Amino acid sequence: MDIIDKLLLENKAWAAERVTDDPGFFKRLSEIQTPEFLWIGCSDSRVPANEITGTQPGEIFVHRNVANLVVNTDLNMLTVLEYAVKYLKVKHIIVCGHYGCGGVKAAITKQDFGVINKWLLNIKDVFRMHKKELNEIKDEEKMVNRLVELNVMEQVVNLSKTSVIQKTWKNEQRPVIHGWVYGLNDGLIKPLFKMDSSSKIDEAFEIKDFS
């Protein structure tokens, strides 16, 4: 059987199982979308948001990119963020990285990856900011995993710098932003860091007047 045909067959089986278990499932799902969570995760195929959190379709609004970055020039991510916060009114945003991340590993090499280099610069900046701590870790795997953690924390901070977050924090005291790391070896999520409407933002990034 062709691999694409297999995917389509699996889809039919999945849909049939859903209807058998809950005849009204797709009708409800098609009529409304009210997730409480926005997930900003890595594109890695081994880290599916719904499966590792045990949630159902419709419960998590998802954006994924290489190494779960929040980049202030990334219109794709910013569009997802604004839609989730302003229109879906999510209560929580989760930035979830994972140990052994290939994007993080690539960023600390001196190899030329072509156009990918531009994206990896964002991770290299995280390394630069935490260079002293990271250089003291002699085990490469441990160093990469610590950089994974630091990268997640920096992306949480990057979210706090955006106008949509600051405005919503001021007016509605939501969302809470969580930084998590997922373990490929054990399937467990490690909470690292969070920010909410009471968190202090560096004054250089504070926005006082909103349009």
C-alpha positions as CSV (number, residue, x, y, z in Angstrom):
1,M,0.0,0.0,0.0
2,D,1.2,3.5,-0.9
3,I,2.3,5.5,2.2
4,I,-0.1,8.3,1.4
5,D,-3.0,5.9,0.9
6,K,-2.1,4.4,4.3
7,L,-2.4,7.9,5.9
8,L,-5.9,8.4,4.3
9,L,-7.0,4.9,5.4
10,E,-5.9,5.7,9.0
11,N,-7.8,8.9,8.8
12,K,-11.0,7.1,7.9
13,A,-10.5,4.6,10.7
14,W,-9.9,7.5,13.2
15,A,-13.0,9.4,12.1
16,A,-15.1,6.3,12.3
17,E,-13.9,5.5,15.8
18,R,-14.7,9.1,16.9
19,V,-18.2,8.9,15.6
20,T,-18.7,5.5,17.2
21,D,-17.5,6.8,20.6
22,D,-19.3,10.1,20.3
23,P,-21.8,10.6,17.5
24,G,-21.9,14.4,18.0
25,F,-18.1,14.9,18.1
26,F,-17.5,16.4,14.7
27,K,-20.7,18.5,14.7
28,R,-19.6,20.2,18.0
29,L,-16.0,20.6,16.7
30,S,-17.1,22.3,13.5
31,E,-19.3,24.8,15.2
32,I,-17.0,26.5,17.7
33,Q,-13.4,26.8,18.7
34,T,-12.8,27.8,22.3
35,P,-9.3,26.6,23.3
36,E,-7.9,27.8,26.6
37,F,-4.3,27.3,25.5
38,L,-1.9,28.5,22.9
39,W,1.0,26.1,22.3
40,I,4.2,27.4,20.8
41,G,6.3,24.3,20.2
42,C,9.1,22.8,18.1
43,S,8.3,21.4,14.7
44,D,9.9,18.1,15.7
45,S,7.6,15.3,14.8
46,R,8.2,13.6,18.1
47,V,6.5,16.4,20.1
48,P,2.8,16.5,19.2
49,A,1.0,18.9,21.5
50,N,-2.3,17.1,21.8
51,E,-0.8,13.6,22.4
52,I,1.8,14.6,25.1
53,T,-0.8,16.6,27.1
54,G,-3.7,14.1,26.6
55,T,-5.9,16.8,25.2
56,Q,-8.5,16.6,22.5
57,P,-8.9,18.4,19.1
58,G,-10.2,21.9,19.8
59,E,-8.5,22.3,23.2
60,I,-5.1,23.6,22.2
61,F,-4.4,26.3,19.5
62,V,-1.0,25.3,18.1
63,H,1.9,27.1,16.4
64,R,5.2,25.2,15.7
65,N,8.5,26.2,14.3
66,V,12.1,25.0,14.5
67,A,13.2,25.3,18.2
68,N,10.0,26.9,19.4
69,L,11.1,30.5,18.8
70,V,9.3,33.8,19.4
71,V,10.9,36.2,17.0
72,N,9.7,39.8,16.8
73,T,9.8,39.8,13.0
74,D,8.0,36.5,12.5
75,L,4.6,37.6,11.1
76,N,3.4,34.0,11.1
77,M,4.0,33.6,14.9
78,L,2.7,37.2,15.7
79,T,-0.5,36.6,13.7
80,V,-1.1,33.3,15.6
81,L,-0.4,35.1,18.9
82,E,-2.7,38.0,18.2
83,Y,-5.5,35.7,17.0
84,A,-5.2,33.4,20.0
85,V,-5.0,36.2,22.6
86,K,-7.4,38.8,21.1
87,Y,-10.0,36.6,19.5
88,L,-9.9,33.2,21.0
89,K,-9.1,34.7,24.4
90,V,-6.8,32.0,25.6
91,K,-5.9,31.9,29.3
92,H,-2.5,30.3,29.0
93,I,0.3,30.3,26.5
94,I,2.8,27.4,26.6
95,V,6.2,27.6,25.1
96,C,7.4,24.0,25.0
97,G,10.9,23.0,23.9
98,H,12.4,19.5,24.1
99,Y,15.7,18.0,25.3
100,G,18.0,17.0,22.4
101,C,16.5,19.6,20.1
102,G,18.1,19.4,16.7
103,G,17.7,23.2,16.1
104,V,19.5,24.0,19.3
105,K,22.3,21.5,18.5
106,A,22.7,23.0,15.0
107,A,22.9,26.5,16.4
108,I,26.0,25.8,18.5
109,T,28.0,24.4,15.6
110,K,30.0,26.4,13.1
111,Q,28.4,24.6,10.2
112,D,26.8,26.4,7.2
113,F,23.1,25.4,6.9
114,G,22.2,27.8,4.2
115,V,19.0,29.8,4.8
116,I,18.5,28.0,8.1
117,N,21.5,30.1,9.4
118,K,19.2,33.1,9.7
119,W,16.8,31.3,11.9
120,L,19.5,29.8,14.1
121,L,20.9,33.2,14.8
122,N,18.1,33.6,17.3
123,I,19.3,30.6,19.3
124,K,23.0,31.8,19.0
125,D,21.9,35.0,20.7
126,V,20.5,33.0,23.6
127,F,23.9,31.2,23.8
128,R,25.7,34.5,23.7
129,M,23.6,35.9,26.6
130,H,24.3,32.8,28.7
131,K,27.8,32.1,27.4
132,K,29.5,32.0,30.8
133,E,27.1,29.5,32.4
134,L,27.1,27.3,29.3
135,N,30.8,27.2,28.8
136,E,31.2,25.9,32.3
137,I,29.3,22.7,31.4
138,K,31.8,20.3,30.0
139,D,29.4,17.5,29.0
140,E,28.1,18.4,25.6
141,E,24.7,16.7,26.0
142,K,24.1,18.5,29.3
143,M,25.2,21.8,27.8
144,V,22.8,21.4,24.9
145,N,19.9,20.5,27.2
146,R,20.6,23.5,29.4
147,L,20.6,25.7,26.3
148,V,17.2,24.2,25.4
149,E,15.9,25.3,28.9
150,L,17.4,28.8,28.6
151,N,16.0,29.1,25.1
152,V,12.5,28.3,26.3
153,M,12.9,30.9,29.1
154,E,14.0,33.6,26.7
155,Q,11.1,32.9,24.4
156,V,8.7,33.4,27.3
157,V,10.4,36.8,28.0
158,N,10.1,37.6,24.3
159,L,6.4,37.1,24.4
160,S,6.1,39.5,27.3
161,K,7.7,42.2,25.2
162,T,4.9,42.1,22.6
163,S,2.2,44.7,22.6
164,V,-0.6,42.2,22.4
165,I,0.5,40.5,25.6
166,Q,1.2,43.8,27.5
167,K,-2.1,45.2,26.5
168,T,-4.1,42.1,27.5
169,W,-2.2,41.9,30.8
170,K,-3.1,45.5,31.5
171,N,-6.8,45.2,30.6
172,E,-7.7,41.6,31.4
173,Q,-4.8,40.1,33.5
174,R,-4.4,37.2,31.2
175,P,-2.8,35.1,29.8
176,V,-0.3,33.3,31.9
177,I,2.8,32.3,29.9
178,H,4.5,29.0,30.8
179,G,7.9,27.7,29.7
180,W,8.1,23.9,29.5
181,V,10.6,21.3,28.3
182,Y,9.5,17.9,27.1
183,G,11.7,14.8,27.6
184,L,12.0,12.5,24.6
185,N,13.5,9.8,26.8
186,D,10.7,9.6,29.4
187,G,7.7,11.5,27.8
188,L,7.5,13.9,30.8
189,I,7.1,17.7,30.8
190,K,9.2,19.8,33.0
191,P,7.8,23.2,34.0
192,L,10.6,25.8,34.1
193,F,9.4,29.3,34.2
194,K,6.3,31.4,33.9
195,M,5.2,35.0,33.6
196,D,1.8,36.7,34.2
197,S,0.3,40.1,34.5
198,S,2.1,40.8,37.7
199,S,5.6,40.0,36.2
200,K,8.2,42.8,35.9
201,I,9.2,43.6,32.3
202,D,12.5,45.3,31.6
203,E,11.6,49.0,31.3
204,A,13.3,49.1,27.9
205,F,10.4,47.0,26.5
206,E,7.5,48.4,28.5
207,I,4.7,49.9,26.4
208,K,2.6,52.6,28.1
209,D,0.5,54.0,25.3
210,F,-1.5,51.5,23.3
211,S,-3.1,52.2,19.9
